[in-house]
């Protein structure tokens, strides 16, 4: 077994690998850029080596710097994590030339499966179903249009070397192809150094299901069941679970055996994932097609660990060291259900725009995942596991992926795991930047999610007008009114004691007019709590200044995040933000005399919705534009975002040019 390994990655996956290596008694080496100098993974590793400036292209993507760090520290092997150099054949070859073991698959397998065009040819030759499409060289946009017309719309355009949702565009017609083909080429070139594109038929009502593969250097290859990854946004996975609510035992066996056959065809060993697209319209489950094979550890690997009890990182290390797998296919079981939500630095209330910045407050519901030696796997604390690589006071940088953490829950049933997600998300405290906690909580509560009727179009279909918070029942609003009344009473008592804002003692009953989501409730606190005259059993502890309140109202449990505002409170729970106005009952009627403040009209400005790079500006001063016309392209978090005109107008003034770095809310141009 290795004595020392180097992790050629950063963030949560670097922390994840270090934890397993430490448990195995293996020393670790971290490499880091300027932006990551104080990151947790650097502190956790036994040694750390600085490898360059913040941009990945000048640090984490330079193989020579990784190899130099191995030589400097005496690391015998390298774990690449996911992304960066994890699927680069040149990196694996360079390590081999220096006598350093690559903790991953053989070079020929990476090459065969890393090229989406070649991998489809190999899959077809191995007898695996593949999606109809064109896998040759596409000359230009006109050629792409002809191919798409022949395949039949809708089609998916994909960068051959793409991954992680980058370099993909869905086209429903010729216009979409003409508008998106060059963007796919650019994203492929910028992110992966390869601008080749292929086009394939888009399966309607698709489910995204993947099979976890694990093999050793002695010819043994197993499948570790499936993961359901259908809930995606812009082809980036948001929610993953294992097992899938759609897959039957017969379907699981058929998928697994095909994927094992494909892996054996390329001499695969280590961990890998075969991604399949399944027609949700076919209840037999026979209509599944090969998409691609990821020759690395997946972001969502924890859900497989939870239901199988197998530490995938440990197995990768053991396989790289030449050990045989010490279990067989019949030993792979399914125990319970696991769900993973990716907590991203993005604002779902503003169209999921990237939200980089400092984590002014960061408190996960549990402090990282723990290995408690449980026979059934690494399930964290009471079924809650958090894989993260950030810290309070640290920064989510524009240079890297916007993921803050992965929240994983395990339960005996799917509903138990989902309920635990909601409870844990309520207790996840993040301040300083936008995040998607409310959004994923809303998904966990959604009736369609609970039914298991998932497709990759779930988010677009269920939130066509964007996200505005999870649905809240009238009963829940009454509960929140009771909580708000209790908080208001505690704050008033504190104000009286400290600031002498009130004369004498507060005497019950304490009567408040609490307005939530536009509805006003009469809340009274005496020996009991009443809302609109009806008693509400309330069990709560609150001290002014608390940011998180635990409360039980009737039989409902709440973790409520509390923010004090000028007009009252902002209460966040169960995937929704509630602006709460609280007034003493005897003055509440005076609000009808207040003049409403009208927000300014910003429709004449094209405003940059996130910090980013202005890739292109398509208009000049004096140009006439129509509603929906693309005006500019802004790149953020390695993704291009098209900004369109909201109405017909004329360009009055241009304030930026292509190549400019823009701040959020920067005015790009003005219309008249």
N, C-alpha and C positions, 0 to 999 in steps of 0.2 A: 504493500500500500504506500501511496505517496506520503512524504513527510511534510511537503509544502506545496500549495497550489496558488496560482495568481488568478484573480477574477478580472477579466477584461471587460468590465461593465461598470455601471453606476447605480445609484438609487436603490429601490426596493429589491431588485433581483440580486444586486451585489450583497445586500444584507441577508437575503434569503440563503444564498450559497454559503456565506460565512457561518451562519448558524449551524447548518448541517456539518460543514467541515470541522467546526469546533467540537461538535458532539462526537465526531469520528476520531478526534485527537490529531487532526491535520492543521498545521499552521497556514495562515492565509496572508496574501499580499494584495493590497488594493492599489489601483492606479487612479489618479484623479486629475481633473483640469482645474483651472483657476476658479471657476464657478463653484466647484465642489470641495474646495479646500477644507471647509468645516462640516461637511456632510457626515451623517451618522455612519455610513459604511467605511469611511476613512478612519473614524475613531474606533470602530469595531475590529478592524483587521489587525493582525499582529505587526504588520509593516505596511507602509504606504509610500508610493513613488509618484511624484509630480510628473505629468507627461505633456503639459502644454496649456495653451490658451483655452478659453471657454468653448469656442465653436468645435463641434465634434470632428469636423474635417481636419482640425489642427491638433487633435488630441486622441480621442477614443477610436478614431478610424485609421490611425497610422500604425500599421503592423510593426514597423521597425521599432517604434517606441515601446510597444508592449514586449517585444522580444528582448530589448535592451533591459527592461525592468526585470524580466525573468533572470537574465544573466547576472544582474546586479544583486538580486536577492537569493538566487539559488532555487527558484521555483522550478519544480519538475514537470508541472502540468498547468494548463490554462483552461478555466471554465469561461466560456464566452457569454453566458446568459442568453438573452434574446436581443434582436436588433444589432446595430453596430457591425461587428465582424463575425457574428455567429454563423452566418451562412456564406462566408467568402472562402472559396476554395484556395485562393492565393494565400490566405492567412494560415489555413491548416497546413498547406504545403510548406510555408516558411517555418512554421513551428517544427514540422517533421525534419526539415533540413538542419535544424539546430539541436535535434535530439530532445525536443520538448513535447510532451504528450498533449494532444488536443482532446479535451473532455467533450466529445461529440462524435458524430458518425464519420465514416471514412470519406476521403476526398471525392472518390468517384460517385458516392451517393449524394453528396452535397451538390456536385456538378449536375448530376442527372435530374435531381428533383428541384434544384434551385432555379432552373430555367423553365418557366411555366409552359413554354412552347414544346421543348423537348420532353418534359415530364408527361405531357398529355400523350405524346407518341408512345412513350414507354408504357404508360398505363394501358393504353389501348392494346399494345402488343401482349401485355400480361393478362388480358381478358377482363380488365376493369372497365365498367361503363364510363364513357366520357361525354360531356356536353357537346352537342353539335356546334361546330364553329370553324373558323379559319385560323390555322396555326402556322402559316407561312409568313414571309416578309411582306409587310404592307408598305407600299411605296410612298404614298402621300394621302392627303385628305380625300381626293377624288377616288382613289383606290379603296379607301376605307368606306366611302359611301356606297360604292358598287358591291362590296362584300356584305355590308349590312343589309342592303336591299335583297341580296340573294338568300341570306340566312333567314330574314324576316324579323321585323321588330316585335318586341323590344330586344335590343342587344346590349351586351356589356363590353366596354372597351377597357382593357387592362394592360398596364405596363408589364412586360415579360418578367422583369426582375422585382416587381412590386411586392408589397406586403404591408400589413398594419393599416389597411384602408387607403393607402396612398397610391396614386396613379390608377384610379378607377373612375369611370363615368358610365352612367346608365343612359342609353339613348332610345327614345320612343319614336323618333322620326329622323329624317335626313338633316333637319335643322340642328338637332341635338348632336349629331355626329360632326357636322361642320364646326359647331361651336366648341365641342369638347375634345376632339382628337388631338389637336396641337397641345392642349393643356395636359392631357395624359402623357404625351411624349415629354413635355417639359418636366412634369413631376417625376417621371421615371428617371430622366437624366439628372435632375438636381438631387434626388434622394438616393438613387442607386447606381448612377453612372451608366445607365443603359436606357436608351430611348426607344427600344423596340416595343411594339404594341401588338397584341392579338385581340381578336373579336370573337365572341361566342354568343350563342342564344341565351337569353335571360329566361330562366324557368319561372313561370308565374306561380304565386303562392309558395315560394320556396322556404324550406327550413334549412338552416346551416347546422349540420351535425358533423362532429369530428371524432375520429378514433385515435386513442392514445396507443402508440406502439412502443415496445421496449425490447431490445435485442442485445445479445452479447457477441463476443468475438469468436464464439464456438458454434455459431450457426443457429442458436436458439432465438426465436422471435415470438413474442406474445402480444396480444392486444389487451389493454386494461380498460375495457368497456368504452362507453362513448360520453361525449359532452354535448349538451344542447347550447348552441351559441347563436340562436336566431335573432335575438334582440340586439340590433345594431343601429348605429347612426352614422351616415356617410361611410358605410362599410367598415366602421370601427366597432368592435364588440363592446357592449355596455354591460350586459348581464350574461353570465354563463352558469350552467348547472349540470350536475351529474347525479343520477343518470338522466336521460331525456324522457319526458312524459309521453313522447310519441313512439319511441322504439320498443318493439316487442322482443322477447328473447330470441325468436327465430330471425328477426331482422338484425339484431345485434350480432348473432353468430355469422350470418351471411356477410354483413359489412366487415366484421373483424377478420374473417378468413380471407376475404378479397384483399384487405389492406396488408395482412401478413404476407400474402403471396407477392404483392407489389414490393414490399420491403425486402423479401428474400431475393427477388429478381435483381435488385441492385446491391446485394450483399450488405444490407443495413445492419448497424448495431448502434447502441445508445438509445436515448429517448427521441421520439419523433412523433409527428401528428399528421394523419391523413385527413384532409378536409373534404367533406362530401356535401353536395347539395341534394336535397330530397324534396320531391314534389309532395307538398302537404295535401294536394288534391287526390292523392292515391293512398287510401287507407291501408292497402296491402303492404306498403313500405317497400315495394320492389323497385320503384322508380328512383333509385339513387345513383348519383353520378360523381365521378372523381373531379375535384376542383384543383387541388394542389397538395403537395406534401411539404410540411415545414420541418426542416432537418435540424431541429433545436428544441429546447424547452419552451413551452407555451406560457404566455402570461397567466392563463387560466388553469395551470396545472394543479393548484391547491384543491380544487373540487374533486379531482381524481384521487388525490392523496387522502382526502377525508373519507371517501366511500370504500377505498381499497385497503387503507392502512399502509400503503407503500410510499416511502420517501423517494420521489423521483430523482432528486438531486443526488442522494446517496447512491442510488442505483447507477446513475451516470458515472459517478466517480469510480465505483467498483468495476464497472464494465471497462472504463478507460485503463484501469490498472490490470486488466486481463482476467478478472474473476468471472466465473460462470454465474448465471442467474440461479439463485437458490430456491426458486419456486417454479411451478409449471402452470399451464393454462388453467387446469382445473382448480388451482389454488386461488385464482383471482375471483374475488367475491364482490357483491354489492351490498354494503351495509348502510342503510339509511339514505339520506338525501343531503346534498350540499349545494349551496348557491353562492356565487361570487358577484358582487357589484363593484365596478371600477369607479372610484371616486376621482373625478377629473377637476382640474382648474378651468372650468368653463361655466358660463352663466346661462342656465336654461331659460331664465326670464328675459334674456336679451338675445334670443335666437341661438343659444349655445356658443356664443362668441368666446374665444380664448380669454383667459383672465389671469395673466401672469402677475407676480408681485410677491410681497412679503407675507408670510404666515404670522400675523400679529398674535393669533391664538391658534394652537393646534393641540387638541386633546382627544385622541381616539377612545372608543368605548372600552377597549382593553389595551394594555401596553405591549403591543407586539404579540406574535404567536409564540407559544411555548411548547417544548417537547416534554410532555409529562410521562413519556414512556407508555402511553396507552396502547393497548394491543390493536385498536381499530384506527390508529392514525393520529396525525397532528391536528387536533380540532380546537386548539386554543384554550380559552378559559370559558367554561360552561357553554361550549359550542360556538363561541365567537372567536375568530382569528383575524388579526389585522396584519397584513404584509405591507410595510411602508418603508420609506427611506428619507423622510423629511423630519424636520424638528421645528418647534415653536421658535419664532424669530428668524428662521431660515427663509429662503426665497425659492419660489417656483420659477425657474429661469425660462426665458424665451428661447434658449438654445436647445432645449430637450423636450421630451414627451411631457404633456400636461398632466399625467397621472400623479395624484397625490398619494393614494393608497388603494389597496384591495381589501374589501371587507368580505370575509368568508364566514358563512354560518352553516352549521350542521344540525340536523334533526332526524328523528326517526322517520318522519314523513315530509313530503314536499311542503305542505302547509306549515308545519312546525318550523322548517328552515326559513320560510318566507316571513312568518310572524317574528322570528328572531331577528331577521334583517331590519324590519320596521322599528323594532325596539332599539336595536343597536344604532341605527341611523339617527334616531331621535337624540341619542346621547353622544353623537359625533360632533365635537365643537371645532369649527373652523371659522376664523375671522381674518379679514385683511384682503381677501380676494373672493371672486365668485366661485361657486362650486355646484356640483350637480346632485347633492344629497337629497334635496326635496324631490327631484325628478326620479331618481331610482327608487325612493320610498313610494312614490305614486305608482310606479310600475309594479312594485311588490303587492300593492293593494288592488290593482286593476282586476276587474272580474275576468277579463280575457286572459290575463296572465295566470290567474288562479285556475282557469279551466284547462290550461295547457295548450290552447289553440294558437300557436305562435307561428309567425313567418318573419322573414327579414324585413317585411314592410310594416311590422307592428307599430313602430314609432311614427312613421309617416301617416299611417292610417288612423291611429288613435289620437294623434296630436297634430292634425293638419294645419291648425292655426297657431302652432307654437304651444309652449307650456306656460300655464298661468297658475300652477299649484294644483295639488291633489284635491279631488272632490271632498267636501266636508259636510257631514250630516248635520241636521238641525240639533240633534241631541249633543253632538260633539261641540257645537258652538255654545250651547247652554253650559256645558261642562267648562269650557274655556272662560265663559263669563264669570262663573263661580271662582275659578282660579285667579282671574284678573281682579275681582273684587277683594279677594284675600290679599293679593300683592299690594293693591292700592291702600288697604287698611294698614298693612305693615309699614309701607313707605310713609304714610301720613303720621304714624306714631313716631317713626324715626325722625322725621322733620320736626315734629313738636319737641322732641327731646334735645336735638342738637341745635337747631336753628331758631328755636322759639317762634316758629312761624304760626303756631296755633296757641291760643291762650288757654291755660287750664288743661285738664285731662280730657282725652277722648272718651266719650261715653257711648256705649252701645244703645240702640242699634246703629251700625255703620251702613248708611244707605248710599248707593252709587248708581249712576246711569252709565252702563257699560255698552258701548256701541262696537259691534264686531261685524265686519263685512256689510256695513250699512244698516244693520238691524240693532236697535237699542233694547237692552234688557235691564230690568230693575233688579239690582242685586242688593240683598240685605244680609249683614252679618250680625248675629246676636248669639244666643246659645246654639242656634242652628244657622245654616246657610240656606237662603232661599233665592231662587231665580224666577222672576215674574210671579212671585207668590207661592211657588211650589218648592218644598224642601229638596235639597240636593246634598246627599251624604258626601262630605269632602274630607279626605285625609291628606294633609300637605304640610311640608316644612319649607319655610322661606325666610331668609334674612336679607334685607336690602343690600344689593350688591351681587347677589347670586346670579350667575348667568344661566344655570341649569336648575330646573325645579322638578322634583319627582312628586307626582300627585296621583291619588286614586280617587275617582269620582264614580260612585256606584260600583260597578264591577270593572270599570275601564281604567287601565293604567296609562299614564302619560309621562313622557320625558319632554319637558317644554323648555326651549331656549328662550331666554328673556332679554329683551333689549329695551332700555328706557328711551323714549322719544319726547319731543317737546309737547306733543298732544296726548301722550299716554304711554302705551307699550307696543312693542312688536313681538308677538308670540309666534314661535315656529315649532310645529309638531306635526307628525304624521304627513309629511310631505307638502305642507302649505304654510305660507306666511300670512299672519293675520294682523292687520293694523288695528289697534284697539284704542278707542278714545274713552277715557274714564273721567267722569265729572261727578262732584258731589250732587246728590239728587236734587237739592234745593236750588241749584243754579243751572242745571242742565237745560232748562227751557229757554235760557237766554241765547243759546247757540243759534236760534233761528234768526237772530239779528246780525250774525256775522256775514261779511261779504266774501263770497267765494273768489279765490285767487285763480285767474285763468292762466294756464301755462303758455309760454311764448310759442309762436309758429316757427318750427325749424324745417319745414318741408322744402324751403328754397335752398337748403344747404345739402351737399353730399358730405356726410360726416363719417370719418373713419371709425368703424365700430369696435376696433380692437388695436392694440399696439402691433405694428407690423411693417412690412416693406411694400412700398407701392411698386408693383411689378410692371404695370402698364396703365397708361391713361389714354382712353380711346377718343377723347373729344378735345376741342380747343375753344377758346373764347369766340362767341358768335355762332357756334354750331347749334342747330335745332335738334332736340332729342325727344323721343317718344317714351311713354310709360313702359317700363319693362326693358328698355334698351340698356345693354351693358355699358357702363361709363368707365369703370376702373377695376383693376384686379389687385387685391392686397394679399400678400403671403404672410401667414402667421402659423407658428408651430408646424412648419414645413408643408402646410396645406394652402392652396390658392382659394380665395374667396372673391366671387364676382359681385361687385356693387352695381345696382341697377337704378335707373331713374324711376321715381315714384309717380311722376306725372309728366305730361308734355310741357316743354319749356325751352328756353334759350339759355345757353351758357353765358353768364354775365362776366364771371371772373374765375381764373384758375389760380389756386394757391400752392400747388405742389407739382412735382414732376417725377417721372419714372426714376426709380432708384432711391427716392427719399425714404428715410425711416420716419414713420408717423406715430404719434402718441394717440391713445384712445380719445375719441371725440374731436380730433383735429379736423378742421374744415378743408376738404380737398378742393371743392369748387362751389361757386354760388350760382344759382339759377335765377332767371327773371321771367 
